Amino acid sequence: MRHINAIAKGDLTQSIDVQGRNEMSQLATGLHHMQRSLIDTVSAVRDSAQSIYTGASEISAGSNDLSSRT
């Protein structure tokens, strides 16, 4: 249960150990896949945000350069 609470609080670093083949282990497997997907999504958003920041910084530097020459 602590893994679920950790994920709910945004901590995606907690590993989910799956043992057995009963309904609870199937649920744990589903939670593990959900956690992996959330990690992938957060990583993609972080990478995109970094790209946008880099692009905006380059545009700003170009604008400042242009304005200093006019």
C-alpha positions as CSV (number, residue, x, y, z in Angstrom):
1,M,0.0,0.0,0.0
2,R,2.9,2.4,0.7
3,H,4.0,2.1,-3.0
4,I,0.5,3.3,-4.1
5,N,0.6,6.2,-1.6
6,A,4.1,7.2,-2.8
7,I,3.0,7.2,-6.5
8,A,-0.1,9.2,-5.5
9,K,2.2,11.8,-3.9
10,G,4.3,12.0,-7.1
11,D,7.2,9.8,-6.0
12,L,7.7,7.5,-9.0
13,T,11.0,6.1,-7.7
14,Q,9.5,3.4,-5.5
15,S,9.8,0.0,-7.1
16,I,6.8,-2.3,-7.1
17,D,7.6,-5.9,-6.5
18,V,5.3,-8.4,-8.0
19,Q,5.1,-11.9,-6.6
20,G,2.5,-14.6,-7.3
21,R,-0.3,-15.0,-9.7
22,N,-3.4,-14.0,-7.7
23,E,-5.6,-11.0,-8.2
24,M,-3.4,-8.8,-6.0
25,S,-0.3,-9.6,-8.0
26,Q,-2.2,-8.8,-11.2
27,L,-3.1,-5.5,-9.7
28,A,0.5,-4.9,-8.7
29,T,1.6,-5.7,-12.3
30,G,-0.9,-3.2,-13.6
31,L,0.4,-0.6,-11.1
32,H,4.0,-1.3,-12.2
33,H,3.0,-0.7,-15.9
34,M,1.1,2.5,-14.9
35,Q,4.2,3.7,-13.0
36,R,6.5,3.0,-16.0
37,S,4.1,4.9,-18.3
38,L,4.0,7.9,-15.9
39,I,7.8,7.9,-15.7
40,D,8.0,7.9,-19.5
41,T,5.4,10.7,-19.8
42,V,7.0,12.9,-17.2
43,S,10.4,12.4,-18.9
44,A,9.0,13.4,-22.3
45,V,7.3,16.5,-20.8
46,R,10.5,17.4,-19.1
47,D,12.5,17.0,-22.3
48,S,10.0,19.1,-24.2
49,A,10.0,21.8,-21.6
50,Q,13.8,22.0,-21.8
51,S,13.6,22.3,-25.6
52,I,11.1,25.1,-25.4
53,Y,13.3,26.9,-22.8
54,T,16.4,26.5,-25.0
55,G,14.5,27.8,-28.0
56,A,13.0,30.8,-26.1
57,S,16.5,31.6,-24.8
58,E,17.9,31.6,-28.3
59,I,15.1,33.8,-29.6
60,S,15.6,36.2,-26.7
61,A,19.3,36.4,-27.3
62,G,18.7,37.0,-31.0
63,S,16.2,39.8,-30.3
64,N,18.6,41.4,-27.8
65,D,21.4,41.3,-30.4
66,L,19.1,42.7,-33.1
67,S,17.9,45.5,-30.9
68,S,21.4,46.5,-29.9
69,R,22.3,46.9,-33.5
70,T,19.3,49.1,-34.5
